[in-house]
Structures are given as structure tokens and as C-alpha cells.
Amino acid sequence: MPIYTKGGDKGSTSLYDGTRVRKDSLRVDTYGTFDELNANVSLADKFCVKAENKAILQKIEYKMFFLQGEIATQTAGKFNANSRVITDDDVTMLEQVIDRYTAELPKVTSFILPGASLAGAQLHICRTVCRRAERMFVRFSTDVEVRPVLERYVNRLSDFFYIMARSEDYEYQINELTDQVMKRYAQAVGR
């Protein structure tokens, strides 16, 4: 399959169901912004030090394909019949991660800088791109009927990225503290 088709040379593109639309349409802009988010999620997962976070983010990357695919289909039934879709279980999974990490991490009593670690900083980029994508999605959903579960999923995503960033920053701080203690110990015992 060739990389280029020349089909978009005049400013249009094909949706999943074959419908041609302008590349600057809100639909294309919306799923394109979620695609941008997904590329950022992929980068974040490479920076993560906590194995569980890497695994969760990789699951989210696949879910983003389903979300983008559904947005990129004018005739929803054509996508839903041929692909997996976002479900209430996916929303529940995000909520469970958010709730568990919120309970495990120290309480936040003020604004925090966006990222003490590379992973945390990248996850905050994911959070901000996600919020932009959500704003586009809300505009898109005023003109096009979307499944309510997509609205719930998109609404949970930015909170999910926030708590993941906090988790990675906490892990980073613990590792830094451990490294400092070990260096002081090595100096104390003359190594």
C-alpha cells in the first residue's frame, strides 16, 4: 500500500467509511487532535519509570485508536460494526486508576508545577492536549450525535493524565531521595 495517494491534494481526505470531507473540517480537526494526544501519550510511556504506568498508558494508546476511529466515521454504524469501541468499562478503568492513585499519593494543597520528572512533564503535556481535544470534541458533538460514553471517556482523560503525572513525579522524587541517601552512605563508609 503506498504512503501517498494524491487523494488529498486538493484539501480533502477520506473518513473511515469512505466519505470525503475537507481536511479543515471540525471532525478532522477533532480526531487529528486526539491523534496528536496519542503520539504524546506514546512519548510519555517511554519516559515512565513505573512499570504499571507504562502498561496502563499502552492500553490507553489502543483505546485512543477506537476513539479516533469512531470520530473519523460519518456513519457510526459502519465503524461500530467493524471495530472495537469505547465502553463504560473503559470509563470505569480510568476512574479506578484515578481513585486509587489519588488515595495513594500525598494530598495536594496548592497548585503544582507541571512535572518534576520527564515523564511527569510529558504527562502534563498530554493533559493539556487532551483538554484542547475535549473542547473540540464538545464543539463537534453539538453538531454530530455521539455516543454518551465517548463524552464521559473524553471528560475523564485529562484527570487521568493529571494523576498519572503526579504518580510519575512522586516515583521520581522517591528515587532521587533514595539515590541521595545511598550516596551519603557510600561517602560515610568510605567507598
N, C-alpha and C positions, 0 to 999 in steps of 0.2 A: 504494500500500500504506500503510495507516495506521500511525502510530508506535506507538499503543497498541491492544491487542486485548482488554483486560479479562480475558484468559485466566488471568493470574497473580494476580488479585485475592484469591484465597483461598490464596496461598502456594505455588502450583505453577508449573512452567514446562515448556515443550516442549523436548526434545532435538532434535538434528539429524534423527533418524529418526522423530520424532513422538511418542515415548514421553513421558508426563508424569511428572515427578518433583518432589519438594519442592525449593524454592529453597535450603533449607539443607542439602541432601544433599552428601556429600563430593565427588561428581562435579561438581556445580555450583560448589562452593567451589574446586575444583582448577582447572577451566577458567576460572573467574572471576578467579582469582589470576594465571593466565597472561595473561588479558586486561589486568589491571592492569599487569603487566610490559610488555606490548606498548605500552600508552599511554606508559609511562615510556621505552621504547626510542625511540618516536617523538619525544618531547621531547629526548632525548639527541642524536638525529641532527640536530636543529635547532641545537644548541649546538656541534656538532663543527666544528673549523676545518680538519681534514684531509679532503680530498675523498674519499680512499679509504675512510676510516672511515664517512663518511656513506653511501656506496654499499653497504658491507658491512652496515651497520645496517638499511638499507632492505630488503635481501634477507632479513635475519633477521625483520623485521616480517611479511613474507609467509609465511615458514616458520612463524611463531607461529600464523597462521590455520589452517594444516594441523594443527598440534599440538592446538590448542584444538578444532578440529572433530572430530578423532578421539576426544578425551576426551569430547566432548559427544555422542557417539553410543553408545547402549547396544548396538546391533547393529553391530559393527565393519564387517562386510562391506558394509553399506549406505553407509557413508561411503567406504570404500576403493574401491568400485565407481564412485563419482560424483565423486571429488575427488583431487587430488594428495596425497601423503603424505610424511612424513619418511622419508628413506632413509639408507643407510650413507654415500652421497656427501655428505649434509648434515653428518653427524658428522665425516667426513674434512675438509670445508671448515673447520669450527670448529677442528679440530686443526692444520690447516695455518696458519691465522691465528695461533693461539696460539704455535705453534713458531717461526714467522717473526718475530713481534713480540718474543718472548722473546729470540731471538738478536740482534735489532737494538737493543733498549733496554738502558740501563745495568743492571747487576746490582743486585738489591735485597738488602741485608744486614741490614735491620731492618724492623719494621712501618712502614707508611706511613700518613699521614693520608688519609682518603678524599676526595681530589680537590683539586688545586691550581688547577684551572680549573673553569668552569661545566660544561663537557662531562664532565670527569673526575668531578666530584661527582655529576652526574646518572647517569653510568655506574655509579658505586658504589651509587647507589640501585637501579639495575637489578640489580646483583649481589645485593644483599640481598633484594629482592623475589623474585628468581629462586631464591634458596636457600629462602625460605619456600614458594614454589610447588613446589620439588623435594621438600620434606618432605611436603607434602600429596600430591604425586604418588606418593611411596613408600607412604604410607598407603593411598591409593586402589588402588595396584597389588597390595596384599596381598589385597584382596577381589575385584578385577576383573583378568582376564588382559589384559595389554597386550603389544604387540609389543616385544621386547627392544631394538630400535633406538630406540624412544622413551626408554627408560631411559638409554641411552648418550647420546642427544642432550641430554636434560634435565641429565644429570650434567656435560656439557661446557660448558653455557651459562654458569654462574656464573664459571668460569675464563675464558671468552671475554670476559665483561663486565669482569672484573678487568684483563685485559691491554689491552683497548680503553681503559679509564680511564687506565692508565699511558701508553698511546700519546698520548692527548689531552693529558695533563698534561705530557709531555715536549715535545710540539709547542708548547704554551703557554709553557713555560719558555724554549724556543729563541726564540720570537717576542718574549718580554719582554726577553731579553738583547739581541737584535738591535735592538729599539726603543731600549734604553738606550744602546747603542753609537752609534746614529745620532744621538741627541740630544746626546751628548757631542761627537761630531764636528761637528755643526752649531754648537754653542757655541764650539768651538775655532776654527772658521773664521769666526766672527762672523756667523752667519746668524740 
